[in-house]
Structures are given as structure tokens and as C-alpha cells.
């Protein structure tokens, strides 16, 4: 039969076109997969903060005020923190089951918090937090205000505040409770996750010249204690700003919020919502989140 019904096989040009299309498809898929994984990690991180918010509301309902941070540098500050107070008062080893304020997880009889890794305290987007460098890493820090001495935030050392008092000020939805902060690299080098240890005191002018500073890689090493090193942050620095610094006596710091998410950090406000702020946020808006009363320091109700 001389008449061709169809053509069998492909020309070299057609084969090349098919291979190019397949290569582009594989490349696009490979580029999308890390982004999809980060979307999942970000969602997990936000859920951790939401669970923490529900735990805070329950703690306030039970005790009548938020956890109190001891004076820094004392024996009490080395033995407790807002996170340890939450675990022990609510008698649970983690906060991941606090998903509904009306259906709370069962208490563990005789529970005592121990300095160990807690999955709900770690953001999966931070490789240093998940690397096992430290025995009790923490990705979420308590807001101590916007000044180096940490005296005008809801978790300022020695301060006792209730949600009712805060609602009467700026309101729960406009007051930061916890934010993300990168865990250190475990190496004494200048890196965004690390901080400089300086002689201090640190003033409102920010970190001093850092030529003679000692760099520390132990940021976020333990949720068990109250310190600028691990469990407190403040809003003088906008998100992901560098560097952070802490005075040698731990009494003052410029310790900013930061995260493994590209250009943003997640912040838990006291109404239980988790909000995302970018590095380009207006510094004044960022600072106003730091205090329960933006017009001045909070009056302590502590005895």
C-alpha cells in the first residue's frame, strides 16, 4: 500500500522538545517542593503559638493573672520561666493538645516539668532548633516590652498582670504575648541566630560597638529558665534585625524577634490570634505591640 495511514516514530527534533518539556516540568516541581514543605512548617509553627495562646487564657482563668517572670539573675529565674509555669500549672508535658479552650486536655497527676525537649516549643522552620544542639530548645519567647531593661512588657521581670487589666489598656488583640526567635548555632560566631555578649548596661541607643564583644551561640538553649538568653525578647528591634546583644549581667538586652520564615515572624497576641509581621513593619507599630498601655509603662499589680 503506497498511501501512508500514519507516521510511526518521532523525529530527533520532536524527541528533544519532549525532553526539554519534561526537564522544565521536573525543575518546576523541584522548586515547588521546598516551598510546599515550608508552608507546612509555617503552619505547624503557627499552630504551636495558637496552642500556647489557649494555654495562656486557661492559666489566667485558673490563677487570675499571667505567669510571672522572676527577677533576672536570681536563683528563682534559673528555676522557672513562663513556659515552665504553664506546664506545671496545667499539669501537662506539652501544650500541643490545647486546641480548644472548652475541651482541655486531661491533667497528668503529679506532673513536674523537667528540662528536656518539648516538641510544641520548637518551630520546624528553624534548623538549629531541630538539630539537637541543646537539651531544651525554645523557639517562642515572652514579650518583655520595648526597652533594654524589659520593664514595660506583659512579661517584665517581677510584674503581675491579668488579661482584664490588659484589655483595659490597649486591648488583648493589640498586645504581643509571644513571638518567634531563632535558636543559636551553638558556635561562638556572628550569625543572625546568635547574640553579642557586652559589658552593658545596654541603653536606648541600642547595642554598643561590637568590636570587643563575645559572640554567643546559645540563644534559645532552654525554655526552663527566665533570661534574655533563652526566653525573653523585646520590640526595640524590628523582625529579623541584626545584631541582638545581651549585657553580661543579664539585666539588659536588645533581643529581637526572628524566624526561619523568609522575611517574617509569627506573633501571638493575647486574644489568641497569631499574626505575621515582616521586616518592613513600621517600627512604631511594632513597638506599640510591645506594651499593654502604649501611653506609658504599665502599673504593676504585684505586691
C-alpha positions in Angstrom: 0.0 0.0 0.0 1.6 3.2 -1.1 -0.7 5.5 0.9 0.6 6.2 4.4 -2.1 5.9 7.1 0.0 7.4 9.8 3.5 8.0 10.9 5.4 5.7 13.2 8.2 7.1 15.5 9.4 10.6 16.3 12.0 12.9 14.6 15.1 13.9 16.6 13.6 17.5 16.9 10.4 16.1 18.5 12.4 14.0 20.9 14.4 17.0 22.0 11.3 19.1 22.5 9.7 16.4 24.7 12.9 16.1 26.8 13.0 19.9 27.3 9.4 20.0 28.4 10.0 17.1 30.8 13.1 18.8 32.2 11.2 22.1 32.7 8.4 20.2 34.5 10.8 18.4 36.8 12.6 21.7 37.5 9.3 23.5 38.4 8.3 20.5 40.6 11.7 20.6 42.4 11.3 24.3 43.0 7.8 24.0 44.4 8.5 21.1 46.8 10.7 23.1 49.2 8.2 25.9 49.2 5.3 23.5 50.0 7.4 22.0 52.8 8.0 25.5 54.2 4.2 26.2 54.0 3.6 23.1 56.1 6.3 24.0 58.6 5.0 27.6 58.9 1.5 26.2 59.6 2.9 23.9 62.3 4.7 26.8 63.9 1.6 29.0 63.9 -0.3 26.1 65.5 2.2 25.9 68.3 1.7 29.5 69.0 -2.1 29.2 68.9 -1.9 26.3 71.4 0.3 28.5 73.6 -2.3 31.2 73.4 -5.1 28.9 74.6 -2.9 27.7 77.4 -2.3 31.3 78.5 -6.0 32.0 78.5 -6.6 28.9 80.6 -3.8 29.8 83.0 -5.2 33.3 83.5 -8.7 31.8 84.1 -7.3 29.5 86.7 -4.8 31.7 88.5 -6.2 35.2 87.8 -3.1 36.5 86.1 -0.5 35.6 83.6 2.7 33.8 84.5 5.2 36.0 86.5 8.8 36.2 85.4 11.2 36.3 88.4 13.8 39.0 88.7 16.6 38.1 86.2 19.8 36.7 87.5 18.3 35.2 90.7 18.1 31.6 91.7 14.3 31.8 91.0 14.9 32.9 87.4 17.2 29.9 86.8 14.5 27.5 88.0 11.4 28.8 86.2 10.0 30.6 83.2 6.6 31.5 81.8 6.6 28.2 79.8 7.5 26.1 82.8 4.8 27.9 84.8 2.3 27.0 82.1 3.3 23.3 82.0 3.2 22.9 85.8 0.0 24.8 86.5 -1.8 23.0 83.7 -0.1 19.7 84.6 0.8 18.7 81.0 4.2 17.8 79.3 3.4 19.8 76.2 0.8 22.3 75.0 0.0 20.7 71.7 -3.3 19.4 72.9 -4.6 22.9 73.8 -6.7 23.3 70.7 -10.0 24.3 72.3 -10.5 26.4 75.5 -13.7 24.5 76.2 -12.2 21.0 75.8 -9.0 21.0 77.6 -6.6 18.0 77.8 -6.5 15.8 80.9 -4.1 16.8 83.6 -1.2 14.4 84.4 -1.3 13.7 88.2 1.8 14.7 90.0 3.4 16.2 86.8 6.7 18.1 87.3 8.3 19.8 84.3 11.8 18.7 83.5 14.4 20.5 81.4 14.1 18.5 78.2 13.0 18.8 74.6 9.3 19.7 74.2 8.0 19.2 70.6 5.5 22.0 70.9 8.1 24.5 71.9 10.1 24.1 68.6 9.4 25.7 65.3 10.2 23.2 62.5 11.3 26.1 60.2 14.4 26.7 62.3 17.1 24.0 61.6 19.1 25.0 64.7 16.0 24.4 66.9 15.6 20.9 65.5 19.3 20.0 65.3 19.6 18.7 68.8 22.3 21.2 69.9 20.6 21.9 73.2 18.6 19.8 75.7 15.6 22.0 75.9 15.5 24.4 72.9 12.8 27.1 72.6 11.6 28.9 69.5 8.9 31.1 71.3 9.8 33.9 73.6 7.8 36.0 76.1 7.4 39.7 75.4 9.2 42.0 77.9 8.4 45.3 76.3 10.4 47.6 74.1 13.2 48.9 76.4 16.6 47.3 77.1 15.7 46.8 80.8 12.5 45.0 79.9 10.3 46.9 82.3 7.2 47.8 80.3 6.0 44.5 78.8 3.5 42.0 80.0 6.3 39.6 81.0 8.6 42.1 82.5 10.5 40.6 85.4 8.6 40.9 88.7 5.4 42.1 87.0 1.9 40.5 87.6 -0.8 41.3 85.1 -4.2 39.9 84.3 -6.0 39.7 81.0 -8.7 42.0 82.4 -6.1 44.7 83.1 -4.5 44.4 79.7 -7.9 44.5 78.0 -8.5 47.8 79.8 -5.3 49.2 78.2 -4.5 48.7 74.6 -6.7 45.6 74.4 -5.7 41.9 74.0 -5.6 41.9 70.2 -3.1 44.8 70.2 -0.7 43.3 72.8 2.0 40.8 71.9 2.4 37.8 74.2 5.0 35.6 72.5 7.0 35.7 69.3 9.4 33.5 67.4 13.2 33.9 67.9 15.8 31.8 66.2 17.8 29.3 68.2 21.5 29.8 68.3 24.0 28.0 66.1 25.9 26.5 69.0 29.0 28.3 67.7 30.6 31.5 69.0 30.3 33.4 65.8 28.4 36.4 64.4 25.2 35.0 62.9 21.6 36.2 62.8 20.6 33.5 65.2 23.3 34.4 67.7 23.9 37.4 70.0 26.7 39.5 71.3 27.6 39.5 75.0 28.6 43.0 76.0 29.7 44.7 79.2 26.5 46.7 79.5 24.3 48.2 80.6 22.6 48.4 77.2 20.8 51.7 76.7 18.0 53.0 74.5 20.7 53.8 71.9 20.9 50.0 71.2 23.8 47.6 71.1 27.2 49.3 71.7 30.1 48.9 69.2 30.7 45.2 69.0 34.4 45.1 68.1 35.2 43.7 71.6 32.0 41.7 72.0 32.0 38.0 72.7 29.6 36.2 70.3 27.3 33.5 71.9 25.7 30.7 70.0 23.4 29.5 72.9 20.3 31.6 72.2 17.2 29.7 73.0 19.1 26.9 74.7 16.5 26.3 77.3 12.8 27.1 77.9 13.3 26.1 81.6 14.8 29.4 82.8 13.9 33.1 82.6 16.6 35.0 80.7 17.3 37.3 77.8 19.5 34.4 76.5 16.6 32.0 76.1 13.0 33.0 77.0 12.5 36.8 76.7 12.6 39.2 73.7 11.6 42.8 73.2 10.4 45.1 70.4 13.2 47.7 70.1 14.5 45.8 67.0 12.1 45.1 64.1 11.7 41.5 63.0 14.9 39.7 61.9 17.1 42.7 62.6 20.7 42.0 63.4 22.5 42.1 65.8 21.0 41.2 69.1 23.0 41.8 72.3 22.8 40.9 76.0 24.6 42.5 78.9 26.9 40.2 80.8 24.8 40.5 84.0 21.6 39.6 82.0 19.9 42.8 83.3 19.5 44.5 79.9 19.4 43.4 76.3 18.4 44.2 72.8 17.0 40.8 71.8 14.7 40.9 68.8 12.2 38.6 67.2 13.4 36.4 64.3 12.5 33.2 62.5 13.3 30.7 59.8 10.5 32.0 57.6 11.5 34.2 54.8 11.4 37.9 56.0 8.6 37.4 58.5 7.9 36.4 62.1 4.7 35.0 63.7 3.5 36.8 66.8 0.9 35.5 69.3 -1.3 38.3 70.6 -3.3 37.9 73.9 -6.6 37.4 72.2 -5.2 34.1 71.0 -4.6 35.1 67.4 -1.3 34.6 65.5 -0.3 37.4 63.2 2.5 37.7 60.7 4.8 40.7 60.6 7.5 41.4 58.0 10.9 43.0 58.4 9.5 46.2 56.9 6.9 46.8 59.5 6.7 50.4 60.8 8.9 50.5 63.9 6.3 52.5 65.8 3.6 49.9 65.1 6.0 47.2 66.2 6.8 49.0 69.4 3.1 49.6 70.2 2.6 45.8 70.2 5.1 45.5 73.0 3.2 47.3 75.8 -0.3 46.9 77.3 -0.5 50.6 77.5 1.2 52.5 74.7 0.9 55.8 76.5 3.3 54.8 79.3 4.7 52.0 81.5 2.2 49.5 82.9 1.4 49.9 86.6 2.3 46.7 88.3 -0.3 45.0 90.5 2.4 42.8 92.1 2.7 43.2 95.8 
